[in-house]
Amino acid sequence: MITSKQRAFLRKEANGIDPIFQIGKGGITEELLSQLGLALEARELIKVHILETALLDTKPTANEIAERLGAEPVQAIGSKFVLYKQAKNVKNRRIELPKK
């Protein structure tokens, strides 16, 4: 669980990144979850865009994906959301969160 201060820090970091995944009418699939997991391990912080054809609400979708991946939902605005998960491999760790 991350603190509000850490969440604010991650929101600031995510402001400059573009979405690297889109969720379409196929919804949340095992393939999507697998790819999101790999991206989180490589980048730690990712932004996802939900297309209108998906007919999914942003916040519940972000929470479900975060729960299934063991990640933290950082932000959900409009049709985009941000997820964070610390990389298991120390070499991939790029983000240093503020202390609790």
ROLUM-277378 format. One line per 5 residues: number of its first residue (from 1); their letters; for each residue y, x, z of N, C-alpha, C, CB. Coordinates in steps of 0.05 Angstrom, whole numbers, always signed. Glycine has a CB too. Example, Ala and Ser with C-alpha at 12.3 -4.5 7.8 and 13.67 -1.06 7.14 Angstrom:
REM residues 2
1	AS	-114/+264/+156/-90/+246/+156/-66/+264/+156/-89/+226/+181 ~ -45/+257/+142/-21/+273/+143/+1/+258/+157/-12/+282/+114
REM end
This chain:
REM residues 100
1	MITSK	-24/+17/+0/+0/+0/+0/+25/+18/+0/+0/-19/+24 ~ +44/+11/-18/+68/+27/-19/+91/+12/-5/+75/+33/-48 ~ +110/+27/+5/+133/+15/+19/+154/+6/-1/+145/+36/+39 ~ +173/-9/+9/+195/-19/-9/+211/+4/-20/+213/-39/+6 ~ +215/+25/-4/+229/+49/-13/+214/+62/-36/+234/+68/+10
6	QRAFL	+188/+65/-33/+172/+76/-54/+171/+59/-79/+143/+81/-44 ~ +171/+32/-75/+171/+13/-98/+198/+16/-113/+167/-16/-88 ~ +220/+19/-99/+246/+22/-111/+246/+48/-128/+268/+22/-90 ~ +235/+69/-117/+233/+95/-131/+217/+92/-157/+221/+116/-113 ~ +195/+78/-155/+178/+74/-179/+191/+56/-200/+151/+62/-171
11	RKEAN	+206/+36/-191/+222/+19/-209/+242/+36/-225/+236/-4/-194 ~ +255/+54/-211/+274/+72/-223/+260/+90/-244/+289/+89/-202 ~ +237/+100/-237/+222/+118/-256/+213/+102/-280/+198/+130/-241 ~ +205/+77/-276/+194/+60/-298/+216/+50/-317/+179/+37/-287 ~ +241/+51/-308/+263/+41/-324/+265/+54/-352/+289/+45/-309
16	GIDPI	+259/+79/-354/+261/+93/-379/+237/+93/-397/+269/+121/-374 ~ +214/+82/-387/+190/+83/-404/+186/+57/-420/+166/+88/-386 ~ +173/+60/-443/+167/+37/-460/+139/+27/-453/+170/+45/-490 ~ +134/+1/-459/+107/-10/-455/+87/+5/-473/+107/-40/-460 ~ +64/+12/-462/+44/+26/-478/+20/+7/-484/+34/+51/-464
21	FQIGK	+20/-16/-472/-1/-36/-477/+11/-63/-482/-21/-37/-454 ~ -2/-79/-498/+5/-107/-502/-19/-125/-496/+16/-112/-531 ~ -15/-146/-482/-36/-165/-477/-31/-189/-495/-37/-174/-447 ~ -50/-195/-513/-47/-217/-532/-64/-241/-524/-54/-208/-559 ~ -71/-257/-545/-85/-282/-540/-113/-277/-529/-87/-298/-565
26	GGITE	-124/-253/-531/-150/-246/-520/-150/-245/-490/-159/-219/-530 ~ -126/-242/-478/-123/-242/-449/-133/-216/-437/-138/-265/-437 ~ -143/-218/-412/-152/-195/-397/-182/-191/-402/-147/-199/-366 ~ -188/-170/-416/-216/-164/-423/-225/-139/-409/-220/-161/-454 ~ -251/-134/-409/-262/-109/-397/-252/-85/-412/-293/-110/-396
31	ELLSQ	-249/-88/-438/-239/-66/-455/-210/-59/-447/-240/-74/-485 ~ -194/-79/-443/-166/-75/-435/-165/-61/-408/-151/-102/-434 ~ -181/-71/-389/-181/-59/-362/-190/-30/-363/-200/-75/-344 ~ -209/-24/-380/-219/+3/-383/-196/+21/-393/-243/+5/-402 ~ -182/+12/-414/-161/+28/-426/-137/+31/-406/-151/+15/-452
36	LGLAL	-131/+10/-392/-110/+11/-372/-117/+31/-350/-104/-16/-360 ~ -142/+32/-342/-151/+51/-321/-148/+79/-331/-180/+45/-314 ~ -155/+85/-356/-152/+111/-367/-123/+119/-369/-165/+113/-394 ~ -106/+101/-377/-77/+106/-379/-65/+112/-352/-63/+83/-393 ~ -74/+96/-332/-63/+101/-304/-72/+128/-294/-73/+79/-285
41	EAREL	-96/+137/-300/-105/+163/-291/-89/+185/-305/-135/+167/-297 ~ -82/+181/-330/-67/+202/-344/-37/+202/-338/-70/+198/-374 ~ -25/+178/-333/+4/+176/-330/+13/+167/-302/+14/+157/-350 ~ -3/+154/-287/+2/+143/-260/+21/+119/-261/+15/+165/-244 ~ +39/+117/-279/+58/+95/-280/+59/+85/-309/+87/+104/-271
46	IKVHI	+52/+59/-313/+52/+48/-340/+66/+21/-340/+23/+45/-350 ~ +76/+14/-364/+89/-11/-368/+73/-27/-389/+119/-7/-378 ~ +69/-53/-384/+52/-70/-401/+69/-94/-410/+26/-79/-387 ~ +66/-102/-435/+80/-125/-446/+60/-147/-452/+96/-117/-472 ~ +67/-171/-443/+50/-195/-449/+62/-210/-472/+46/-213/-423
51	LETAL	+47/-213/-493/+57/-228/-516/+57/-258/-511/+40/-222/-541 ~ +74/-272/-525/+77/-302/-521/+50/-316/-527/+99/-313/-539 ~ +35/-305/-546/+10/-318/-553/-11/-317/-531/-1/-305/-578 ~ -7/-299/-512/-27/-296/-490/-27/-321/-471/-21/-271/-474 ~ -4/-334/-469/-1/-357/-451/-8/-350/-422/-19/-380/-461
56	LDTKP	+0/-326/-414/-5/-317/-386/+22/-314/-372/-21/-290/-386 ~ +22/-319/-346/+45/-314/-330/+45/-285/-322/+46/-333/-305 ~ +69/-273/-321/+71/-244/-317/+62/-235/-289/+99/-235/-321 ~ +73/-247/-268/+67/-238/-241/+37/-242/-234/+85/-253/-221 ~ +25/-265/-238/-3/-268/-231/-21/-249/-248/-12/-297/-236
61	TANEI	-14/-245/-273/-29/-227/-290/-27/-198/-279/-19/-228/-319 ~ -3/-190/-272/+1/-163/-261/-15/-159/-235/+31/-157/-256 ~ -14/-179/-218/-29/-178/-192/-59/-177/-197/-22/-202/-175 ~ -69/-193/-216/-98/-193/-221/-107/-166/-232/-105/-215/-241 ~ -92/-155/-251/-100/-129/-263/-98/-107/-242/-82/-123/-287
66	AERLG	-77/-107/-226/-74/-87/-205/-97/-88/-185/-47/-91/-190 ~ -105/-112/-178/-127/-115/-159/-153/-105/-170/-130/-145/-150 ~ -158/-111/-196/-183/-103/-208/-184/-73/-214/-187/-118/-235 ~ -161/-60/-216/-160/-31/-221/-155/-15/-196/-139/-25/-242 ~ -149/-28/-174/-142/-13/-150/-114/-1/-152/-162/+8/-144
71	AEPVQ	-97/-13/-167/-70/-2/-172/-49/-19/-155/-62/-3/-202 ~ -24/-11/-157/-3/-25/-143/+16/-38/-164/+13/-6/-125 ~ +20/-64/-162/+40/-76/-180/+68/-68/-170/+37/-107/-180 ~ +84/-56/-187/+110/-46/-179/+132/-67/-185/+117/-20/-194 ~ +130/-79/-209/+152/-97/-218/+141/-115/-240/+176/-81/-228
76	AIGSK	+151/-140/-240/+144/-159/-261/+170/-174/-268/+121/-179/-252 ~ +180/-169/-292/+205/-181/-301/+200/-192/-330/+229/-162/-300 ~ +206/-217/-334/+203/-228/-361/+174/-227/-370/+221/-214/-381 ~ +169/-214/-392/+142/-212/-402/+130/-184/-398/+141/-220/-432 ~ +143/-168/-382/+134/-141/-377/+129/-136/-347/+155/-120/-387
81	FVLYK	+109/-119/-342/+104/-111/-315/+96/-81/-314/+81/-128/-302 ~ +100/-70/-289/+95/-41/-285/+73/-38/-264/+121/-27/-277 ~ +55/-20/-269/+33/-14/-250/+34/+16/-242/+6/-21/-262 ~ +26/+22/-218/+25/+50/-208/-2/+54/-195/+48/+56/-189 ~ -14/+77/-200/-38/+85/-186/-38/+116/-186/-64/+74/-199
86	QAKNV	-41/+127/-162/-41/+156/-161/-66/+167/-174/-40/+166/-131 ~ -63/+187/-190/-86/+199/-205/-106/+212/-186/-76/+220/-226 ~ -131/+208/-192/-152/+221/-175/-153/+251/-180/-180/+208/-181 ~ -148/+259/-205/-148/+287/-212/-121/+299/-205/-154/+291/-243 ~ -121/+319/-188/-96/+331/-178/-79/+342/-201/-102/+353/-158
91	KNRRI	-92/+351/-222/-77/+362/-245/-61/+341/-260/-97/+375/-265 ~ -69/+316/-258/-55/+294/-271/-32/+282/-254/-74/+272/-278 ~ -29/+290/-229/-9/+279/-212/+19/+290/-219/-15/+285/-182 ~ +36/+271/-227/+63/+278/-236/+84/+266/-218/+68/+270/-264 ~ +77/+245/-204/+97/+230/-189/+94/+236/-159/+95/+199/-194
96	ELPKK	+115/+245/-147/+116/+250/-118/+131/+228/-105/+129/+278/-112 ~ +117/+210/-91/+130/+187/-78/+146/+197/-53/+109/+166/-70 ~ +168/+183/-47/+182/+189/-22/+164/+184/+2/+209/+172/-19 ~ +168/+198/+23/+152/+194/+48/+156/+167/+59/+158/+216/+69 ~ +135/+157/+73/+136/+131/+86/+154/+130/+110/+108/+122/+94
REM end
